[in-house]
Amino acid sequence: MPATTWLLARPSYTRYAYAEDRNVPGELTRVTAAQATAEARAHLAADSRPRRVQAHPYGAVVLVDGDRRVRLDPCPDTMPKYLSERQAADLLAVALTEGTPRLVDVGSGHGPEVQDGVLVRIPPAATNRLVRHGYLAVDDGGRVAVSLAGVVALEWRYCRTTQVPQGEWADVIAEAVVDALTPDGPQV
């Protein structure tokens, strides 16, 4: 599982924390998909009103907390427009599972796969692609959930395929982030 371990530590987002006051310099760091997802969950745990989350149609998410803001910009290979139909189906399978999906090494030599009992099974190559693009958040125990990037990518794909007017994409994506990451569901 060393290849996947390296992928899990790979930055998927550029995190820019800044104040509303333009004279206060911001802080720029790179974070993994799991870190960005955990920060969004923590932000929404405090207050899950949709106006506290803003989204941009290209995939960035801004967490608003009074006069402090944190913008999470996806890295180039995490952009939502690259989500394939197969990846969308795999992410939906993980999102809709009733149990807790986990990374399981099946001894194939190709890395671990996502499994949840009998119903969800994502092969190693597809799992590695989802992790590499930051669409899955994996914790230290191997539990898997759809990450912030995965939620944005699924919603971006929905907007594009259902003819939602482009001017409304940001609002639809922000609502999806609030719905999916408000901490009342499975935690990663």
N, CA, C and O atoms as a DFTB+ gen file, in Angstrom:
752 C
 N C O
     1  1       0.805      -1.196       0.000
     2  2       0.000       0.000       0.000
     3  2       0.852       1.265       0.000
     4  3       0.296       2.346       0.198
     5  1       2.160       1.200      -0.208
     6  2       2.979       2.409      -0.184
     7  2       2.600       3.423      -1.252
     8  3       2.660       4.626      -0.999
     9  1       2.211       2.968      -2.446
    10  2       1.858       3.929      -3.498
    11  2       0.636       4.737      -3.098
    12  3       0.592       5.949      -3.307
    13  1      -0.342       4.076      -2.532
    14  2      -1.542       4.788      -2.110
    15  2      -1.244       5.686      -0.925
    16  3      -1.814       6.772      -0.824
    17  1      -0.366       5.261      -0.024
    18  2       0.015       6.099       1.114
    19  2       0.622       7.398       0.613
    20  3       0.322       8.461       1.157
    21  1       1.466       7.341      -0.406
    22  2       2.049       8.550      -0.978
    23  2       0.957       9.419      -1.594
    24  3       0.969      10.641      -1.450
    25  1       0.011       8.777      -2.284
    26  2      -1.061       9.541      -2.911
    27  2      -1.930      10.241      -1.879
    28  3      -2.405      11.350      -2.123
    29  1      -2.145       9.605      -0.723
    30  2      -2.982      10.201       0.308
    31  2      -2.359      11.469       0.867
    32  3      -3.072      12.373       1.301
    33  1      -1.030      11.540       0.860
    34  2      -0.329      12.711       1.389
    35  2      -0.120      13.782       0.319
    36  3       0.422      14.846       0.616
    37  1      -0.529      13.526      -0.883
    38  2      -0.349      14.451      -2.002
    39  2      -1.347      15.603      -1.898
    40  3      -2.544      15.364      -1.735
    41  1      -0.879      16.846      -1.990
    42  2      -1.808      17.984      -1.901
    43  2      -2.817      18.001      -3.048
    44  3      -2.462      17.795      -4.209
    45  1      -4.072      18.247      -2.704
    46  2      -5.136      18.346      -3.690
    47  2      -5.697      19.756      -3.774
    48  3      -6.366      20.109      -4.745
    49  1      -5.424      20.563      -2.750
    50  2      -5.963      21.913      -2.677
    51  2      -4.889      22.910      -2.271
    52  3      -3.960      22.577      -1.536
    53  1      -5.029      24.127      -2.754
    54  2      -4.284      25.264      -2.241
    55  2      -5.231      25.977      -1.289
    56  3      -6.317      26.400      -1.683
    57  1      -4.818      26.107      -0.042
    58  2      -5.650      26.724       0.994
    59  2      -5.150      28.140       1.235
    60  3      -3.989      28.346       1.590
    61  1      -6.027      29.109       1.042
    62  2      -5.667      30.510       1.257
    63  2      -6.593      31.081       2.314
    64  3      -7.781      31.283       2.060
    65  1      -6.057      31.342       3.498
    66  2      -6.822      31.941       4.593
    67  2      -6.536      33.427       4.603
    68  3      -5.375      33.836       4.569
    69  1      -7.582      34.245       4.649
    70  2      -7.393      35.693       4.592
    71  2      -8.516      36.390       5.354
    72  3      -9.580      35.817       5.589
    73  1      -8.257      37.618       5.726
    74  2      -9.250      38.441       6.418
    75  2      -9.918      39.355       5.406
    76  3      -9.395      39.578       4.314
    77  1     -11.069      39.877       5.775
    78  2     -11.761      40.815       4.898
    79  2     -10.948      42.091       4.724
    80  3     -11.046      42.760       3.696
    81  1     -10.148      42.425       5.725
    82  2      -9.287      43.600       5.685
    83  2      -8.128      43.335       4.721
    84  3      -7.307      42.452       4.967
    85  1      -8.061      44.082       3.649
    86  2      -7.032      43.881       2.614
    87  2      -5.611      44.183       3.110
    88  3      -4.640      43.777       2.471
    89  1      -5.479      44.879       4.226
    90  2      -4.151      45.206       4.752
    91  2      -3.535      44.063       5.547
    92  3      -2.346      44.107       5.863
    93  1      -4.315      43.050       5.874
    94  2      -3.808      41.888       6.615
    95  2      -3.438      40.815       5.602
    96  3      -4.297      40.357       4.849
    97  1      -2.163      40.405       5.570
    98  2      -1.752      39.407       4.582
    99  2      -2.387      38.043       4.869
   100  3      -2.630      37.696       6.024
   101  1      -2.648      37.293       3.832
   102  2      -3.233      35.964       3.976
   103  2      -2.170      34.899       4.148
   104  3      -0.975      35.169       4.033
   105  1      -2.617      33.693       4.424
   106  2      -1.728      32.555       4.627
   107  2      -2.029      31.522       3.548
   108  3      -3.170      31.081       3.411
   109  1      -1.018      31.137       2.786
   110  2      -1.187      30.203       1.681
   111  2      -0.493      28.886       2.023
   112  3       0.703      28.874       2.312
   113  1      -1.234      27.783       1.990
   114  2      -0.668      26.459       2.234
   115  2      -1.304      25.472       1.257
   116  3      -2.322      25.773       0.633
   117  1      -0.704      24.310       1.132
   118  2      -1.267      23.240       0.314
   119  2      -1.750      22.142       1.258
   120  3      -1.059      21.789       2.214
   121  1      -2.931      21.608       0.987
   122  2      -3.510      20.591       1.850
   123  2      -3.999      19.406       1.028
   124  3      -4.222      19.510      -0.178
   125  1      -4.158      18.284       1.710
   126  2      -4.657      17.077       1.055
   127  2      -6.178      17.115       0.976
   128  3      -6.820      17.976       1.578
   129  1      -6.738      16.188       0.238
   130  2      -8.198      16.096       0.115
   131  2      -8.826      15.824       1.478
   132  3      -9.871      16.391       1.796
   133  1      -8.208      14.972       2.282
   134  2      -8.751      14.659       3.611
   135  2      -8.712      15.893       4.514
   136  3      -9.657      16.133       5.266
   137  1      -7.633      16.679       4.450
   138  2      -7.535      17.885       5.273
   139  2      -8.571      18.927       4.847
   140  3      -9.205      19.546       5.702
   141  1      -8.750      19.127       3.548
   142  2      -9.737      20.093       3.059
   143  2     -11.149      19.661       3.454
   144  3     -11.972      20.492       3.837
   145  1     -11.425      18.362       3.359
   146  2     -12.738      17.840       3.729
   147  2     -12.978      18.005       5.220
   148  3     -14.069      18.397       5.636
   149  1     -11.967      17.708       6.027
   150  2     -12.100      17.857       7.479
   151  2     -12.325      19.319       7.858
   152  3     -13.119      19.607       8.753
   153  1     -11.644      20.234       7.196
   154  2     -11.842      21.658       7.486
   155  2     -13.253      22.112       7.109
   156  3     -13.874      22.881       7.843
   157  1     -13.758      21.642       5.971
   158  2     -15.124      21.998       5.574
   159  2     -16.140      21.417       6.558
   160  3     -17.107      22.089       6.916
   161  1     -15.929      20.182       6.995
   162  2     -16.833      19.569       7.981
   163  2     -16.812      20.346       9.296
   164  3     -17.862      20.608       9.883
   165  1     -15.622      20.712       9.756
   166  2     -15.509      21.466      11.009
   167  2     -16.196      22.824      10.877
   168  3     -16.870      23.280      11.800
   169  1     -16.023      23.453       9.743
   170  2     -16.658      24.746       9.492
   171  2     -18.181      24.608       9.532
   172  3     -18.867      25.437      10.130
   173  1     -18.700      23.569       8.900
   174  2     -20.136      23.363       8.850
   175  2     -20.699      22.838      10.169
   176  3     -21.892      22.986      10.435
   177  1     -19.857      22.232      10.991
   178  2     -20.318      21.778      12.308
   179  2     -20.679      22.970      13.180
   180  3     -21.599      22.890      13.995
   181  1     -19.966      24.067      13.015
   182  2     -20.240      25.276      13.802
   183  2     -21.560      25.908      13.376
   184  3     -22.327      26.375      14.219
   185  1     -21.824      25.923      12.089
   186  2     -23.050      26.553      11.589
   187  2     -23.193      26.157      10.118
   188  3     -22.338      26.492       9.298
   189  1     -24.255      25.454       9.790
   190  2     -24.382      24.924       8.431
   191  2     -25.263      25.763       7.511
   192  3     -25.792      25.251       6.524
   193  1     -25.422      27.032       7.822
   194  2     -26.208      27.877       6.918
   195  2     -25.487      28.031       5.579
   196  3     -24.277      28.258       5.555
   197  1     -26.211      27.911       4.471
   198  2     -25.566      27.961       3.156
   199  2     -24.755      29.224       2.890
   200  3     -23.788      29.176       2.130
   201  1     -25.122      30.351       3.493
   202  2     -24.377      31.572       3.185
   203  2     -22.953      31.545       3.733
   204  3     -22.146      32.407       3.387
   205  1     -22.635      30.574       4.576
   206  2     -21.278      30.443       5.113
   207  2     -20.356      29.697       4.149
   208  3     -19.156      29.579       4.399
   209  1     -20.909      29.200       3.063
   210  2     -20.124      28.498       2.048
   211  2     -20.422      29.139       0.701
   212  3     -21.578      29.270       0.300
   213  1     -19.357      29.535       0.010
   214  2     -19.494      30.071      -1.340
   215  2     -18.698      29.167      -2.268
   216  3     -17.673      28.610      -1.874
   217  1     -19.161      29.026      -3.479
   218  2     -18.455      28.186      -4.442
   219  2     -18.251      28.958      -5.730
   220  3     -18.986      29.894      -6.046
   221  1     -17.241      28.544      -6.457
   222  2     -16.977      29.102      -7.782
   223  2     -17.208      27.984      -8.798
   224  3     -16.920      26.823      -8.508
   225  1     -17.713      28.308      -9.963
   226  2     -18.028      27.276     -10.948
   227  2     -16.836      26.411     -11.351
   228  3     -17.039      25.291     -11.819
   229  1     -15.614      26.883     -11.188
   230  2     -14.449      26.079     -11.592
   231  2     -14.002      25.111     -10.500
   232  3     -13.093      24.314     -10.732
   233  1     -14.619      25.158      -9.306
   234  2     -14.308      24.166      -8.283
   235  2     -13.802      24.690      -6.963
   236  3     -13.690      23.917      -6.012
   237  1     -13.492      25.968      -6.858
   238  2     -13.022      26.518      -5.587
   239  2     -14.199      26.666      -4.622
   240  3     -15.332      26.904      -5.038
   241  1     -13.912      26.522      -3.331
   242  2     -14.907      26.676      -2.285
   243  2     -14.356      27.661      -1.270
   244  3     -13.193      27.571      -0.879
   245  1     -15.192      28.606      -0.840
   246  2     -14.794      29.591       0.165
   247  2     -15.640      29.362       1.412
   248  3     -16.870      29.350       1.350
   249  1     -14.964      29.180       2.544
   250  2     -15.627      29.027       3.832
   251  2     -15.607      30.384       4.510
   252  3     -14.534      30.935       4.758
   253  1     -16.780      30.933       4.813
   254  2     -16.909      32.287       5.354
   255  2     -17.210      32.199       6.843
   256  3     -18.155      31.524       7.253
   257  1     -16.407      32.879       7.646
   258  2     -16.615      32.909       9.090
   259  2     -16.411      34.337       9.575
   260  3     -15.301      34.719       9.944
   261  1     -17.482      35.126       9.575
   262  2     -17.371      36.529       9.970
   263  2     -16.513      37.289       8.982
   264  3     -16.829      37.350       7.794
   265  1     -15.410      37.878       9.477
   266  2     -14.519      38.618       8.580
   267  2     -13.339      37.761       8.119
   268  3     -12.436      38.268       7.454
   269  1     -13.334      36.480       8.460
   270  2     -12.262      35.556       8.060
   271  2     -12.791      34.625       6.969
   272  3     -13.927      34.155       7.028
   273  1     -11.957      34.378       5.994
   274  2     -12.331      33.499       4.894
   275  2     -11.207      32.518       4.611
   276  3     -10.028      32.827       4.783
   277  1     -11.599      31.326       4.174
   278  2     -10.644      30.324       3.736
   279  2     -11.099      29.867       2.356
   280  3     -12.190      29.322       2.192
   281  1     -10.234      30.102       1.363
   282  2     -10.555      29.663      -0.001
   283  2      -9.744      28.407      -0.303
   284  3      -8.523      28.381      -0.147
   285  1     -10.449      27.374      -0.738
   286  2      -9.815      26.116      -1.113
   287  2      -9.890      25.983      -2.624
   288  3     -10.956      25.726      -3.185
   289  1      -8.744      26.161      -3.280
   290  2      -8.665      26.072      -4.738
   291  2      -8.131      24.703      -5.125
   292  3      -7.084      24.295      -4.622
   293  1      -8.820      23.978      -6.005
   294  2      -8.329      22.666      -6.403
   295  2      -7.045      22.772      -7.220
   296  3      -6.879      23.691      -8.023
   297  1      -6.141      21.821      -7.005
   298  2      -4.932      21.729      -7.827
   299  2      -5.358      21.303      -9.239
   300  3      -6.462      20.789      -9.416
   301  1      -4.498      21.511     -10.242
   302  2      -4.895      21.244     -11.631
   303  2      -5.441      19.836     -11.898
   304  3      -6.364      19.691     -12.699
   305  1      -4.901      18.796     -11.254
   306  2      -5.416      17.454     -11.531
   307  2      -6.613      17.087     -10.657
   308  3      -7.104      15.960     -10.718
   309  1      -7.084      18.035      -9.843
   310  2      -8.262      17.819      -9.009
   311  2      -9.469      18.571      -9.566
   312  3     -10.530      18.567      -8.942
   313  1      -9.336      19.193     -10.687
   314  2     -10.414      19.999     -11.257
   315  2     -11.645      19.131     -11.539
   316  3     -11.519      18.021     -12.056
   317  1     -12.829      19.638     -11.198
   318  2     -14.041      18.832     -11.344
   319  2     -14.401      18.474     -12.776
   320  3     -15.096      17.484     -13.003
   321  1     -13.950      19.248     -13.734
   322  2     -14.331      18.949     -15.123
   323  2     -13.688      17.669     -15.636
   324  3     -14.073      17.176     -16.697
   325  1     -12.715      17.116     -14.908
   326  2     -12.052      15.889     -15.339
   327  2     -12.738      14.625     -14.828
   328  3     -12.259      13.525     -15.106
   329  1     -13.841      14.744     -14.091
   330  2     -14.535      13.579     -13.553
   331  2     -15.196      12.800     -14.690
   332  3     -16.025      13.338     -15.424
   333  1     -14.822      11.538     -14.824
   334  2     -15.409      10.704     -15.877
   335  2     -16.723      10.094     -15.393
   336  3     -17.066      10.175     -14.213
   337  1     -17.435       9.494     -16.307
   338  2     -18.703       8.853     -15.965
   339  2     -18.475       7.697     -14.991
   340  3     -19.243       7.517     -14.046
   341  1     -17.424       6.919     -15.220
   342  2     -17.107       5.796     -14.329
   343  2     -16.732       6.302     -12.932
   344  3     -17.172       5.740     -11.929
   345  1     -15.922       7.359     -12.868
   346  2     -15.544       7.913     -11.571
   347  2     -16.776       8.445     -10.833
   348  3     -16.891       8.273      -9.620
   349  1     -17.689       9.084     -11.554
   350  2     -18.916       9.581     -10.938
   351  2     -19.731       8.419     -10.364
   352  3     -20.268       8.528      -9.261
   353  1     -19.826       7.327     -11.092
   354  2     -20.563       6.154     -10.603
   355  2     -19.901       5.578      -9.348
   356  3     -20.586       5.203      -8.397
   357  1     -18.565       5.511      -9.351
   358  2     -17.851       4.997      -8.172
   359  2     -18.047       5.910      -6.966
   360  3     -18.253       5.426      -5.853
   361  1     -17.987       7.227      -7.174
   362  2     -18.184       8.167      -6.070
   363  2     -19.606       8.074      -5.521
   364  3     -19.806       8.136      -4.308
   365  1     -20.581       7.929      -6.392
   366  2     -21.960       7.779      -5.938
   367  2     -22.139       6.487      -5.149
   368  3     -22.889       6.455      -4.173
   369  1     -21.461       5.429      -5.563
   370  2     -21.535       4.163      -4.820
   371  2     -20.986       4.341      -3.404
   372  3     -21.561       3.831      -2.443
   373  1     -19.871       5.065      -3.280
   374  2     -19.295       5.327      -1.952
   375  2     -20.232       6.226      -1.150
   376  3     -20.459       5.980       0.035
   377  1     -20.771       7.255      -1.775
   378  2     -21.632       8.198      -1.064
   379  2     -22.927       7.563      -0.590
   380  3     -23.431       7.923       0.474
   381  1     -23.469       6.643      -1.337
   382  2     -24.773       6.073      -1.024
   383  2     -24.706       4.787      -0.205
   384  3     -25.748       4.234       0.149
   385  1     -23.522       4.306       0.098
   386  2     -23.414       3.075       0.873
   387  2     -23.917       3.290       2.297
   388  3     -23.747       4.366       2.870
   389  1     -24.534       2.264       2.855
   390  2     -25.050       2.363       4.222
   391  2     -23.978       2.086       5.255
   392  3     -24.085       2.546       6.392
   393  1     -22.960       1.355       4.888
   394  2     -21.885       1.025       5.817
   395  2     -20.748       2.028       5.724
   396  3     -20.931       3.158       5.272
   397  1     -19.577       1.596       6.159
   398  2     -18.387       2.435       6.091
   399  2     -17.405       1.789       5.125
   400  3     -16.771       0.791       5.469
   401  1     -17.269       2.336       3.927
   402  2     -16.307       1.777       2.980
   403  2     -14.881       1.927       3.506
   404  3     -14.564       2.885       4.211
   405  1     -14.037       0.978       3.158
   406  2     -12.638       0.988       3.605
   407  2     -11.718       0.631       2.448
   408  3     -12.130       0.008       1.469
   409  1     -10.450       1.045       2.586
   410  2      -9.417       0.587       1.665
   411  2      -8.986      -0.790       2.131
   412  3      -8.637      -0.971       3.297
   413  1      -9.008      -1.763       1.228
   414  2      -8.641      -3.129       1.556
   415  2      -7.602      -3.596       0.551
   416  3      -7.813      -3.498      -0.657
   417  1      -6.469      -4.109       1.054
   418  2      -5.450      -4.653       0.159
   419  2      -5.831      -6.092      -0.154
   420  3      -5.853      -6.942       0.736
   421  1      -6.128      -6.361      -1.402
   422  2      -6.580      -7.691      -1.803
   423  2      -5.433      -8.550      -2.320
   424  3      -5.662      -9.662      -2.796
   425  1      -4.209      -8.054      -2.235
   426  2      -3.044      -8.826      -2.632
   427  2      -2.858      -8.942      -4.130
   428  3      -2.188      -9.864      -4.597
   429  1      -3.426      -8.042      -4.884
   430  2      -3.320      -8.111      -6.344
   431  2      -2.006      -7.535      -6.856
   432  3      -1.637      -7.756      -8.009
   433  1      -1.299      -6.799      -6.003
   434  2      -0.068      -6.147      -6.434
   435  2      -0.316      -4.796      -7.076
   436  3       0.634      -4.099      -7.432
   437  1      -1.561      -4.418      -7.227
   438  2      -1.909      -3.143      -7.849
   439  2      -2.378      -2.106      -6.835
   440  3      -2.794      -1.011      -7.214
   441  1      -2.316      -2.441      -5.563
   442  2      -2.744      -1.508      -4.525
   443  2      -4.084      -1.911      -3.952
   444  3      -4.676      -2.907      -4.368
   445  1      -4.559      -1.136      -2.997
   446  2      -5.831      -1.483      -2.347
   447  2      -7.033      -1.088      -3.190
   448  3      -6.919      -0.308      -4.136
   449  1      -8.167      -1.630      -2.837
   450  2      -9.417      -1.258      -3.474
   451  2     -10.393      -0.824      -2.388
   452  3     -10.213      -1.138      -1.211
   453  1     -11.422      -0.103      -2.797
   454  2     -12.467       0.308      -1.863
   455  2     -13.487      -0.819      -1.781
   456  3     -13.969      -1.317      -2.798
   457  1     -13.810      -1.217      -0.532
   458  2     -14.813      -2.256      -0.323
   459  2     -15.728      -1.864       0.820
   460  3     -15.322      -1.187       1.764
   461  1     -16.968      -2.304       0.712
   462  2     -17.919      -2.176       1.804
   463  2     -18.820      -3.397       1.767
   464  3     -19.819      -3.426       1.048
   465  1     -18.461      -4.394       2.538
   466  2     -19.267      -5.605       2.564
   467  2     -19.381      -6.212       1.185
   468  3     -18.372      -6.542       0.563
   469  1     -20.597      -6.361       0.703
   470  2     -20.848      -7.048      -0.555
   471  2     -21.143      -6.097      -1.708
   472  3     -20.794      -6.393      -2.851
   473  1     -21.781      -4.955      -1.428
   474  2     -22.325      -4.133      -2.494
   475  2     -21.345      -3.192      -3.173
   476  3     -21.447      -2.983      -4.381
   477  1     -20.395      -2.615      -2.435
   478  2     -19.476      -1.647      -3.023
   479  2     -18.099      -2.285      -3.160
   480  3     -17.524      -2.781      -2.191
   481  1     -17.590      -2.260      -4.380
   482  2     -16.240      -2.753      -4.631
   483  2     -15.687      -1.975      -5.809
   484  3     -16.180      -2.096      -6.930
   485  1     -14.653      -1.169      -5.550
   486  2     -14.023      -0.381      -6.609
   487  2     -12.629      -0.940      -6.817
   488  3     -11.837      -0.964      -5.875
   489  1     -12.303      -1.392      -8.022
   490  2     -11.010      -2.034      -8.286
   491  2      -9.820      -1.110      -7.969
   492  3      -9.969       0.111      -7.920
   493  1      -8.634      -1.715      -7.755
   494  2      -7.448      -0.939      -7.366
   495  2      -7.092       0.213      -8.309
   496  3      -6.774       1.304      -7.837
   497  1      -7.136       0.003      -9.613
   498  2      -6.760       1.068     -10.547
   499  2      -7.717       2.250     -10.441
   500  3      -7.284       3.403     -10.442
   501  1      -9.010       1.972     -10.350
   502  2      -9.999       3.044     -10.218
   503  2      -9.856       3.734      -8.867
   504  3      -9.991       4.955      -8.780
   505  1      -9.585       2.967      -7.813
   506  2      -9.370       3.545      -6.487
   507  2      -8.189       4.487      -6.508
   508  3      -8.273       5.597      -5.981
   509  1      -7.078       4.063      -7.113
   510  2      -5.887       4.918      -7.183
   511  2      -6.163       6.212      -7.943
   512  3      -5.667       7.271      -7.558
   513  1      -6.954       6.137      -9.025
   514  2      -7.299       7.352      -9.766
   515  2      -8.140       8.301      -8.914
   516  3      -7.903       9.509      -8.912
   517  1      -9.119       7.758      -8.192
   518  2      -9.969       8.595      -7.337
   519  2      -9.158       9.251      -6.225
   520  3      -9.376      10.417      -5.896
   521  1      -8.225       8.501      -5.649
   522  2      -7.371       9.055      -4.587
   523  2      -6.415      10.083      -5.169
   524  3      -6.217      11.143      -4.577
   525  1      -5.818       9.787      -6.322
   526  2      -4.857      10.706      -6.949
   527  2      -5.498      12.055      -7.278
   528  3      -4.865      13.099      -7.125
   529  1      -6.739      12.031      -7.726
   530  2      -7.436      13.274      -8.053
   531  2      -8.035      13.954      -6.832
   532  3      -8.572      15.056      -6.944
   533  1      -7.954      13.319      -5.670
   534  2      -8.460      13.921      -4.440
   535  2      -9.964      13.803      -4.280
   536  3     -10.555      14.534      -3.484
   537  1     -10.600      12.896      -5.019
   538  2     -12.047      12.742      -4.942
   539  2     -12.487      11.895      -3.748
   540  3     -13.662      11.905      -3.380
   541  1     -11.547      11.163      -3.143
   542  2     -11.833      10.380      -1.953
   543  2     -11.001      10.895      -0.786
   544  3      -9.830      11.238      -0.952
   545  1     -11.605      10.948       0.385
   546  2     -10.890      11.285       1.622
   547  2     -10.736       9.984       2.405
   548  3     -11.713       9.270       2.630
   549  1      -9.511       9.681       2.818
   550  2      -9.226       8.450       3.545
   551  2      -8.583       8.819       4.875
   552  3      -7.634       9.601       4.916
   553  1      -9.111       8.247       5.980
   554  2      -8.525       8.543       7.282
   555  2      -7.436       7.518       7.615
   556  3      -7.168       6.619       6.818
   557  1      -6.815       7.648       8.780
   558  2      -5.715       6.767       9.170
   559  2      -6.155       5.309       9.335
   560  3      -5.338       4.398       9.197
   561  1      -7.422       5.088       9.625
   562  2      -7.938       3.734       9.777
   563  2      -8.356       3.092       8.462
   564  3      -8.829       1.955       8.454
   565  1      -8.191       3.802       7.354
   566  2      -8.552       3.267       6.049
   567  2     -10.002       3.495       5.658
   568  3     -10.436       3.019       4.609
   569  1     -10.772       4.224       6.489
   570  2     -12.155       4.523       6.122
   571  2     -12.174       5.534       4.981
   572  3     -11.358       6.454       4.932
   573  1     -13.113       5.348       4.074
   574  2     -13.194       6.143       2.848
   575  2     -14.524       6.892       2.801
   576  3     -15.565       6.349       3.169
   577  1     -14.479       8.138       2.345
   578  2     -15.687       8.931       2.098
   579  2     -15.422       9.832       0.903
   580  3     -14.271      10.067       0.536
   581  1     -16.474      10.326       0.309
   582  2     -16.337      11.278      -0.797
   583  2     -15.804      12.578      -0.199
   584  3     -16.352      13.088       0.778
   585  1     -14.740      13.109      -0.787
   586  2     -14.092      14.318      -0.271
   587  2     -14.807      15.573      -0.760
   588  3     -15.754      15.508      -1.545
   589  1     -14.334      16.702      -0.279
   590  2     -14.838      17.991      -0.751
   591  2     -14.705      18.080      -2.264
   592  3     -15.634      18.508      -2.949
   593  1     -13.557      17.678      -2.783
   594  2     -13.341      17.706      -4.241
   595  2     -14.310      16.771      -4.957
   596  3     -14.797      17.090      -6.042
   597  1     -14.590      15.620      -4.354
   598  2     -15.532      14.682      -4.950
   599  2     -16.948      15.231      -4.989
   600  3     -17.656      15.070      -5.983
   601  1     -17.359      15.879      -3.906
   602  2     -18.696      16.484      -3.854
   603  2     -18.810      17.568      -4.923
   604  3     -19.801      17.631      -5.651
   605  1     -17.785      18.424      -5.011
   606  2     -17.806      19.503      -6.006
   607  2     -17.822      18.917      -7.423
   608  3     -18.565      19.391      -8.283
   609  1     -17.010      17.896      -7.662
   610  2     -16.947      17.294      -8.997
   611  2     -18.277      16.643      -9.385
   612  3     -18.734      16.785     -10.519
   613  1     -18.893      15.929      -8.441
   614  2     -20.198      15.320      -8.736
   615  2     -21.246      16.382      -9.048
   616  3     -22.036      16.231      -9.981
   617  1     -21.248      17.445      -8.270
   618  2     -22.251      18.490      -8.487
   619  2     -21.967      19.264      -9.776
   620  3     -22.896      19.650     -10.485
   621  1     -20.690      19.490     -10.081
   622  2     -20.314      20.160     -11.327
   623  2     -20.808      19.333     -12.520
   624  3     -21.354      19.865     -13.486
   625  1     -20.599      18.025     -12.421
   626  2     -21.049      17.128     -13.493
   627  2     -22.578      17.170     -13.622
   628  3     -23.112      17.190     -14.731
   629  1     -23.273      17.184     -12.484
   630  2     -24.732      17.273     -12.494
   631  2     -25.186      18.562     -13.183
   632  3     -26.082      18.537     -14.026
   633  1     -24.565      19.683     -12.821
   634  2     -24.946      20.973     -13.420
   635  2     -24.751      20.960     -14.929
   636  3     -25.588      21.460     -15.680
   637  1     -23.646      20.388     -15.358
   638  2     -23.335      20.375     -16.778
   639  2     -24.254      19.451     -17.562
   640  3     -24.649      19.778     -18.681
   641  1     -24.601      18.299     -16.990
   642  2     -25.392      17.317     -17.731
   643  2     -26.893      17.544     -17.644
   644  3     -27.637      16.977     -18.444
   645  1     -27.365      18.352     -16.702
   646  2     -28.805      18.578     -16.568
   647  2     -29.217      19.965     -17.042
   648  3     -30.337      20.402     -16.777
   649  1     -28.341      20.650     -17.729
   650  2     -28.645      21.947     -18.318
   651  2     -28.978      23.023     -17.284
   652  3     -29.787      23.911     -17.557
   653  1     -28.364      22.954     -16.104
   654  2     -28.502      24.036     -15.128
   655  2     -27.785      25.249     -15.718
   656  3     -26.642      25.118     -16.157
   657  1     -28.420      26.433     -15.743
   658  2     -27.748      27.616     -16.298
   659  2     -26.422      27.891     -15.571
   660  3     -26.350      27.798     -14.345
   661  1     -25.385      28.225     -16.331
   662  2     -24.057      28.421     -15.736
   663  2     -24.045      29.467     -14.634
   664  3     -23.237      29.368     -13.710
   665  1     -24.901      30.449     -14.704
   666  2     -24.960      31.477     -13.673
   667  2     -25.413      30.938     -12.320
   668  3     -25.208      31.588     -11.295
   669  1     -26.023      29.762     -12.310
   670  2     -26.513      29.168     -11.072
   671  2     -25.608      28.076     -10.527
   672  3     -25.858      27.574      -9.431
   673  1     -24.560      27.691     -11.256
   674  2     -23.700      26.594     -10.837
   675  2     -23.094      26.829      -9.459
   676  3     -23.075      25.913      -8.637
   677  1     -22.604      28.018      -9.189
   678  2     -21.935      28.288      -7.919
   679  2     -22.884      28.052      -6.743
   680  3     -22.485      27.459      -5.740
   681  1     -24.133      28.507      -6.854
   682  2     -25.103      28.315      -5.776
   683  2     -25.454      26.840      -5.590
   684  3     -25.576      26.365      -4.461
   685  1     -25.615      26.127      -6.685
   686  2     -25.955      24.703      -6.623
   687  2     -24.806      23.920      -5.984
   688  3     -25.040      23.036      -5.160
   689  1     -23.568      24.243      -6.361
   690  2     -22.404      23.562      -5.787
   691  2     -22.279      23.874      -4.302
   692  3     -22.003      22.973      -3.510
   693  1     -22.476      25.129      -3.908
   694  2     -22.384      25.500      -2.488
   695  2     -23.438      24.756      -1.667
   696  3     -23.138      24.285      -0.570
   697  1     -24.658      24.644      -2.174
   698  2     -25.706      23.908      -1.467
   699  2     -25.345      22.433      -1.331
   700  3     -25.598      21.825      -0.291
   701  1     -24.758      21.861      -2.369
   702  2     -24.364      20.450      -2.318
   703  2     -23.267      20.230      -1.277
   704  3     -23.285      19.230      -0.560
   705  1     -22.317      21.154      -1.191
   706  2     -21.245      21.049      -0.188
   707  2     -21.854      21.077       1.211
   708  3     -21.483      20.272       2.065
   709  1     -22.782      21.995       1.448
   710  2     -23.432      22.083       2.759
   711  2     -24.200      20.793       3.053
   712  3     -24.085      20.243       4.148
   713  1     -24.973      20.312       2.094
   714  2     -25.762      19.098       2.310
   715  2     -24.893      17.868       2.556
   716  3     -25.182      17.067       3.444
   717  1     -23.836      17.723       1.775
   718  2     -23.012      16.512       1.854
   719  2     -22.038      16.507       3.025
   720  3     -21.739      15.443       3.567
   721  1     -21.536      17.673       3.427
   722  2     -20.469      17.693       4.427
   723  2     -20.894      18.187       5.805
   724  3     -20.063      18.252       6.711
   725  1     -22.162      18.535       5.988
   726  2     -22.618      18.868       7.327
   727  2     -22.497      17.605       8.167
   728  3     -23.020      16.558       7.786
   729  1     -21.813      17.691       9.308
   730  2     -21.466      16.467      10.060
   731  2     -22.641      15.769      10.750
   732  3     -22.706      15.724      11.978
   733  1     -23.538      15.243       9.979
   734  2     -24.561      14.376      10.547
   735  2     -24.501      13.011       9.887
   736  3     -25.251      12.101      10.239
   737  1     -23.591      12.881       8.919
   738  2     -23.414      11.613       8.221
   739  2     -22.103      10.965       8.626
   740  3     -21.539      11.314       9.663
   741  1     -21.607      10.027       7.828
   742  2     -20.355       9.343       8.154
   743  2     -19.184      10.307       8.134
   744  3     -19.087      11.150       7.242
   745  1     -18.304      10.192       9.097
   746  2     -17.161      11.092       9.236
   747  2     -15.895      10.442       8.729
   748  3     -15.695       9.240       8.899
   749  1     -15.049      11.224       8.115
   750  2     -13.702      10.776       7.720
   751  2     -12.727      11.783       8.262
   752  3     -11.520      11.640       8.069
